[in-house]
Amino acid sequence: MKVRRIRAYRRRPSVLQRPVPRRWRTRLLPPVARTPQPKGLPTSWLRLRRLLWAWWVWAAVAVWALTDTRWSWFIGATAAAIVTHLGAPRERAPVYGLDHDVAVEEPEFLENVVGLTGFAFVGGNRVDLLHNGDAFYPAMLDAIASARISVTIETYIYWHGAVGVTFARALADRARVGVAVKILLDAIGSATIGDEILQILEDGGCQLAWFNPLRWQTVGSFNYRTHRKTLVVDGTVGFTGGAGLADHWAGHAQDPAHWRDTQVRLEGPAVTPLQTGFAQNWLQTTGEVVCGPCFFPDVPRRGTLVVQTLLSSPSTGTSAARLLYYLSITCAQRTIEIANPYFVPDKAAIDAFRDAHRRGVRIRIMVAGRHNDNWLARQNSVRLYGSLLDAGIELYEFTRTMLHQKTMTVDGQWATIGTTNFDARSFSFNQESNVSFVDPELIVELDRAFEKDLRACERVTHESWRRRAWWQRLTELGASVFQEQT
């Protein structure tokens, strides 16, 4: 007799059925840092701001208005729901793990930086610090003039003016002799480039593309910009830092019409990631793959410096630049010196600064003063002065002109320079680049520049901050609604 084997019937779980029992649906153990208290716990005002920027709140208001035939409310709430959905940041600061006992001069610090950001340190580089337009614009033009095979530029700002025209002619001259010249401009930041410059570039045979232009199909990402300022020549020489291409960066920061800034000239293998950032954004914008020895040659060693070239992008879901800054703060043992124009730290960063001060770290931060070109950033920064002073930070406002460099040194052993502002916009919305290194001689040069800039600063005190007018405080409160978009 043949026996029929009956297979046990196994019911497949429904798509809507949760396969994990209720008691296991949350994480098994909460994340714990080396101290039991997390950093950056939201204040009541922060919770309210997050509620104001929650799209579903406005969507609920729109549904109510529609059912009650309140058409003006419906239109306004629908618009607010769209704006908050598109404008709210998708990235937030870390809460746990911001406690370390590793000093920046220890090998473990560099290993942590690489592990967190995903960008390696490479040797064989040379780094030159160039302060103000009188130094970095001639160096950039000389590099362009020496180009043999390729020039690539990615920049947030390229404006009409004498500087823009000079660079356009230099680029067009190289394109005419067969050098591949590719220029990627942010569609918002470089909107005022002007016809004259575009005509020069077109007549010379340069290629130009616009990053993330405002179109209906890109409305979901209109807030994401490339804030990088990168020039790469022949794939072997690179420049990055705070300065774009515009007349106000010319000169030597001698008056309010000429800004204070710092650029990095880089030679060696650490140039390649700058070219990688350009190539990725060029591909996203044009659909063209940039590759081959014309753009990615075998880069020779040009020095002895070990350098990390970091690219930060909101598309990765977390900010590599934020992690770099925060880890540097938490590992500081003696000094932190930061020059940054738009300094709007969140609660987690302020808590990290406070802990550093308790460890005996001297923290000096230099920001743009009354010549700040970003009203929202200025108001939000001033509003936070009290919390920063309470955290033990020495605050200085640069008063001679607009301060625009983004530099940071820690313990005289570690430094990073780049395009990243210390604010939510750079961390959550912008493509950024930073160059970091451990080199005492260069860091001494940076610290000397910091000390020199302090002569053009006014120190902020509790007394001076408290004396500001009531209408100024009200203005700051209104601006704080947009702190996470600043």
SULGI-V608941 format. One record per residue. N is the residue number from 1. RES is the residue in one small letter. PSI is psi in whole degrees, 0 to 359 (* if undefined). BURIAL is I if it has 16 or more other ideal C-beta (glycine too) atoms within 10 Angstrom, else O. D_FIRST is the distance of its C-alpha to the first C-alpha in Angstrom with 2 decimals. Layout:
# SULGI-V608941
<<N/RES/PSI/BURIAL/D_FIRST> <N/RES/PSI/BURIAL/D_FIRST>>
This chain:
# SULGI-V608941
<<1/m/129/O/0.00> <2/k/127/O/3.77> <3/v/128/O/6.28> <4/r/122/O/9.48> <5/r/126/O/12.51> <6/i/122/O/15.35> <7/r/140/O/18.74> <8/a/133/O/21.53> <9/y/125/O/24.05> <10/r/118/O/27.45> <11/r/128/O/30.32> <12/r/137/O/32.97> <13/p/140/O/36.39> <14/s/153/O/38.75> <15/v/325/O/41.71> <16/l/348/O/43.97> <17/q/132/O/42.12> <18/r/119/O/43.76> <19/p/345/O/41.18> <20/v/128/O/43.69> <21/p/156/O/44.35> <22/r/318/O/47.82> <23/r/343/O/49.23> <24/w/7/O/48.56> <25/r/339/O/49.84> <26/t/169/O/53.27> <27/r/148/O/54.05> <28/l/315/O/53.31> <29/l/135/O/56.85> <30/p/152/O/59.90> <31/p/134/O/61.80> <32/v/136/O/64.62> <33/a/185/O/67.63> <34/r/344/O/69.72> <35/t/147/O/71.71> <36/p/340/O/70.01> <37/q/128/O/71.78> <38/p/164/I/70.69> <39/k/154/I/73.40> <40/g/28/I/74.33> <41/l/131/O/73.31> <42/p/140/O/74.22> <43/t/172/O/77.38> <44/s/321/O/77.72> <45/w/324/O/79.50> <46/l/318/I/76.76> <47/r/320/O/74.12> <48/l/319/O/76.27> <49/r/318/I/76.66> <50/r/325/O/72.92> <51/l/320/O/72.56> <52/l/332/O/75.20> <53/w/13/I/73.29> <54/a/117/O/69.91> <55/w/328/I/69.10> <56/w/334/O/66.96> <57/v/313/I/70.02> <58/w/328/I/71.95> <59/a/321/I/68.96> <60/a/320/O/68.82> <61/v/320/I/72.54> <62/a/319/I/72.06> <63/v/316/O/69.40> <64/w/315/O/71.73> <65/a/324/I/74.64> <66/l/317/O/72.63> <67/t/335/O/71.60> <68/d/9/O/75.22> <69/t/41/O/76.64> <70/r/89/O/78.75> <71/w/322/O/78.79> <72/s/319/O/81.04> <73/w/319/O/78.90> <74/f/314/I/75.75> <75/i/314/O/77.19> <76/g/316/O/78.52> <77/a/323/I/75.36> <78/t/317/I/73.17> <79/a/318/O/75.46> <80/a/321/I/75.38> <81/a/319/I/71.56> <82/i/313/O/71.45> <83/v/315/O/74.15> <84/t/326/I/72.66> <85/h/319/O/69.18> <86/l/332/O/70.60> <87/g/347/O/73.22> <88/a/139/I/71.48> <89/p/144/I/70.73> <90/r/356/O/67.11> <91/e/140/O/68.00> <92/r/163/I/69.24> <93/a/152/I/70.80> <94/p/153/I/68.86> <95/v/318/I/69.11> <96/y/158/I/67.73> <97/g/6/I/68.39> <98/l/45/I/72.07> <99/d/118/O/73.25> <100/h/149/I/73.77> <101/d/21/O/75.79> <102/v/129/I/75.79> <103/a/157/I/79.17> <104/v/336/I/79.50> <105/e/355/I/80.90> <106/e/146/O/77.82> <107/p/329/O/75.09> <108/e/331/O/72.48> <109/f/312/I/74.23> <110/l/323/I/73.78> <111/e/320/O/70.14> <112/n/319/I/69.61> <113/v/315/I/71.42> <114/v/315/O/69.25> <115/g/322/O/66.03> <116/l/320/I/66.91> <117/t/333/I/68.39> <118/g/8/O/66.35> <119/f/129/I/69.51> <120/a/160/O/70.51> <121/f/134/I/73.96> <122/v/145/I/75.17> <123/g/177/O/78.20> <124/g/31/I/80.99> <125/n/161/I/82.55> <126/r/134/I/86.01> <127/v/128/I/86.75> <128/d/133/I/90.08> <129/l/128/I/91.02> <130/l/117/I/93.06> <131/h/120/I/94.92> <132/n/161/I/96.01> <133/g/328/I/96.39> <134/d/338/O/99.38> <135/a/312/I/97.11> <136/f/330/I/93.66> <137/y/314/I/94.55> <138/p/322/O/96.66> <139/a/320/I/93.93> <140/m/318/I/91.30> <141/l/322/I/93.58> <142/d/319/O/94.34> <143/a/317/I/90.62> <144/i/317/I/90.09> <145/a/333/O/93.08> <146/s/358/O/91.61> <147/a/134/I/88.19> <148/r/329/O/87.18> <149/i/328/I/83.68> <150/s/150/I/82.49> <151/v/127/I/83.53> <152/t/139/I/81.14> <153/i/131/I/82.25> <154/e/120/I/80.23> <155/t/149/I/82.42> <156/y/320/I/82.59> <157/i/123/I/86.31> <158/y/102/I/88.20> <159/w/158/I/91.20> <160/h/142/I/94.12> <161/g/182/I/97.20> <162/a/318/O/99.04> <163/v/315/I/96.29> <164/g/318/I/93.64> <165/v/318/I/95.82> <166/t/314/O/96.61> <167/f/322/I/92.94> <168/a/317/I/92.12> <169/r/320/O/94.79> <170/a/318/I/93.62> <171/l/318/I/90.04> <172/a/322/I/91.15> <173/d/318/I/93.29> <174/r/323/I/90.34> <175/a/326/I/88.10> <176/r/334/O/90.80> <177/v/13/O/90.67> <178/g/3/O/86.90> <179/v/133/I/85.63> <180/a/115/I/82.44> <181/v/116/I/83.47> <182/k/131/I/80.83> <183/i/124/I/81.79> <184/l/116/I/79.44> <185/l/142/I/81.24> <186/d/133/I/80.03> <187/a/338/I/80.46> <188/i/308/I/82.08> <189/g/329/I/84.07> <190/s/23/I/85.60> <191/a/338/O/86.16> <192/t/29/O/89.94> <193/i/325/I/89.99> <194/g/154/I/92.25> <195/d/326/O/92.67> <196/e/312/O/95.06> <197/i/317/I/92.58> <198/l/322/O/89.74> <199/q/319/O/92.04> <200/i/315/I/93.04> <201/l/319/I/89.43> <202/e/315/O/88.47> <203/d/330/O/91.49> <204/g/345/I/90.67> <205/g/21/I/87.07> <206/c/152/I/85.34> <207/q/133/I/81.88> <208/l/137/I/81.65> <209/a/156/I/78.77> <210/w/123/I/78.58> <211/f/125/I/76.06> <212/n/60/I/74.32> <213/p/157/O/76.72> <214/l/102/O/76.81> <215/r/164/O/74.67> <216/w/326/O/72.36> <217/q/349/O/69.27> <218/t/13/O/70.45> <219/v/331/O/71.47> <220/g/345/O/68.62> <221/s/22/O/70.08> <222/f/334/O/73.79> <223/n/350/I/74.61> <224/y/121/I/73.30> <225/r/159/I/76.09> <226/t/116/I/76.78> <227/h/8/I/79.54> <228/r/151/I/79.60> <229/k/93/I/82.81> <230/t/133/I/81.84> <231/l/125/I/83.71> <232/v/129/I/82.18> <233/v/123/I/84.16> <234/d/17/I/82.57> <235/g/6/I/79.64> <236/t/340/I/81.74> <237/v/130/I/84.25> <238/g/155/I/83.31> <239/f/140/I/85.07> <240/t/165/I/83.77> <241/g/204/I/85.24> <242/g/343/I/86.69> <243/a/135/I/88.80> <244/g/206/I/88.04> <245/l/99/I/90.49> <246/a/158/I/93.30> <247/d/331/I/97.03> <248/h/352/I/96.87> <249/w/354/I/95.31> <250/a/168/I/98.33> <251/g/202/I/101.12> <252/h/40/O/100.96> <253/a/38/I/100.25> <254/q/342/O/103.99> <255/d/173/O/103.93> <256/p/341/O/101.62> <257/a/353/O/101.22> <258/h/116/I/99.65> <259/w/157/I/96.51> <260/r/126/I/95.67> <261/d/167/I/92.49> <262/t/134/I/90.89> <263/q/160/I/88.83> <264/v/129/I/87.05> <265/r/126/I/87.49> <266/l/131/I/84.55> <267/e/139/I/84.21> <268/g/187/I/81.29> <269/p/336/I/77.49> <270/a/354/I/77.52> <271/v/330/I/78.68> <272/t/316/I/75.27> <273/p/328/I/73.62> <274/l/318/I/76.49> <275/q/325/I/75.66> <276/t/316/I/71.97> <277/g/317/I/72.83> <278/f/312/I/74.86> <279/a/320/I/72.18> <280/q/315/I/69.48> <281/n/328/I/71.70> <282/w/319/I/72.97> <283/l/315/O/69.42> <284/q/324/O/68.64> <285/t/318/I/71.85> <286/t/341/O/72.06> <287/g/5/O/68.64> <288/e/132/O/70.31> <289/v/124/O/69.07> <290/v/114/I/72.02> <291/c/183/O/71.31> <292/g/169/O/72.61> <293/p/343/O/75.53> <294/c/324/O/77.91> <295/f/331/I/76.61> <296/f/72/O/74.58> <297/p/174/I/76.51> <298/d/100/O/76.22> <299/v/123/I/78.54> <300/p/158/O/80.95> <301/r/135/O/81.88> <302/r/357/I/85.15> <303/g/201/I/85.73> <304/t/1/O/84.37> <305/l/137/I/83.19> <306/v/123/I/79.59> <307/v/143/I/78.78> <308/q/124/I/75.99> <309/t/114/I/76.02> <310/l/135/I/73.96> <311/l/130/I/72.73> <312/s/136/I/71.93> <313/s/138/I/70.17> <314/p/343/I/68.75> <315/s/342/O/65.82> <316/t/349/O/64.36> <317/g/347/O/64.13> <318/t/155/I/66.55> <319/s/114/I/70.08> <320/a/325/I/70.53> <321/a/320/I/74.27> <322/r/314/I/73.93> <323/l/321/I/71.85> <324/l/312/I/74.48> <325/y/312/I/77.33> <326/y/320/I/75.70> <327/l/323/I/74.60> <328/s/320/I/78.15> <329/i/314/I/79.60> <330/t/342/I/77.32> <331/c/359/I/78.06> <332/a/142/I/81.83> <333/q/334/I/83.94> <334/r/308/O/87.54> <335/t/147/I/88.23> <336/i/125/I/86.66> <337/e/121/I/88.76> <338/i/130/I/87.49> <339/a/118/I/89.32> <340/n/129/I/87.44> <341/p/319/I/88.92> <342/y/87/I/86.31> <343/f/98/I/85.40> <344/v/75/I/83.19> <345/p/151/I/80.90> <346/d/181/I/78.19> <347/k/322/I/77.87> <348/a/319/I/75.60> <349/a/318/I/78.20> <350/i/319/I/81.05> <351/d/321/I/79.17> <352/a/320/I/78.63> <353/f/317/I/82.35> <354/r/317/I/83.26> <355/d/322/I/81.14> <356/a/318/I/82.77> <357/h/321/I/86.21> <358/r/333/O/85.33> <359/r/356/O/84.46> <360/g/13/O/87.99> <361/v/131/I/87.29> <362/r/122/O/90.19> <363/i/120/I/88.91> <364/r/126/I/91.16> <365/i/128/I/90.03> <366/m/128/I/92.15> <367/v/166/I/91.47> <368/a/136/I/93.18> <369/g/229/I/96.03> <370/r/344/O/98.00> <371/h/13/I/97.43> <372/n/130/I/93.66> <373/d/356/O/92.51> <374/n/103/I/89.41> <375/w/314/O/90.53> <376/l/315/I/87.16> <377/a/319/I/86.55> <378/r/313/I/90.10> <379/q/317/I/89.83> <380/n/326/I/86.49> <381/s/312/I/87.76> <382/v/321/I/90.96> <383/r/329/I/89.07> <384/l/357/I/87.11> <385/y/319/I/90.21> <386/g/314/O/90.48> <387/s/323/I/86.97> <388/l/318/I/87.55> <389/l/321/O/90.88> <390/d/332/O/89.34> <391/a/1/I/86.74> <392/g/16/I/89.62> <393/i/138/I/89.78> <394/e/120/I/93.11> <395/l/136/I/93.24> <396/y/135/I/95.55> <397/e/125/I/96.22> <398/f/124/I/97.40> <399/t/347/O/100.39> <400/r/319/I/102.01> <401/t/190/I/99.43> <402/m/120/I/95.73> <403/l/127/I/93.74> <404/h/357/I/90.56> <405/q/155/I/89.22> <406/k/89/I/85.91> <407/t/152/I/86.36> <408/m/129/I/85.14> <409/t/147/I/86.05> <410/v/124/I/84.78> <411/d/18/I/86.58> <412/g/14/I/88.47> <413/q/341/I/85.36> <414/w/138/I/83.02> <415/a/150/I/83.71> <416/t/138/I/82.00> <417/i/139/I/83.71> <418/g/212/I/82.27> <419/t/356/I/81.92> <420/t/120/I/80.14> <421/n/159/I/82.04> <422/f/69/I/81.28> <423/d/171/I/80.03> <424/a/327/I/76.95> <425/r/315/I/77.54> <426/s/323/I/77.36> <427/f/324/I/74.37> <428/s/340/I/72.32> <429/f/336/I/73.43> <430/n/149/I/75.16> <431/q/128/I/74.31> <432/e/166/I/76.44> <433/s/143/I/77.26> <434/n/147/I/78.73> <435/v/125/I/79.98> <436/s/149/I/79.85> <437/f/161/I/81.28> <438/v/99/I/82.54> <439/d/107/I/86.03> <440/p/322/O/89.02> <441/e/313/O/91.65> <442/l/323/I/90.17> <443/i/326/I/89.54> <444/v/319/O/93.18> <445/e/318/O/94.15> <446/l/317/I/91.99> <447/d/325/I/93.41> <448/r/320/O/96.94> <449/a/322/I/96.26> <450/f/314/I/94.95> <451/e/321/O/98.13> <452/k/319/O/100.27> <453/d/332/I/98.52> <454/l/335/I/99.14> <455/r/339/O/102.84> <456/a/22/I/102.12> <457/c/158/I/100.11> <458/e/131/O/100.85> <459/r/137/O/99.05> <460/v/129/I/97.25> <461/t/164/O/98.02> <462/h/319/O/96.88> <463/e/313/O/100.35> <464/s/326/O/100.48> <465/w/320/O/96.97> <466/r/338/O/97.77> <467/r/354/O/100.97> <468/r/153/O/99.24> <469/a/160/O/100.04> <470/w/323/O/98.00> <471/w/330/O/97.33> <472/q/318/O/95.93> <473/r/321/O/93.53> <474/l/319/O/92.48> <475/t/317/I/91.93> <476/e/320/I/89.75> <477/l/318/O/87.67> <478/g/320/O/87.07> <479/a/334/I/86.20> <480/s/340/I/83.72> <481/v/332/O/81.40> <482/f/20/I/80.76> <483/q/319/I/80.56> <484/e/355/I/76.93> <485/q/1/I/77.85> <486/t/*/I/81.03>>
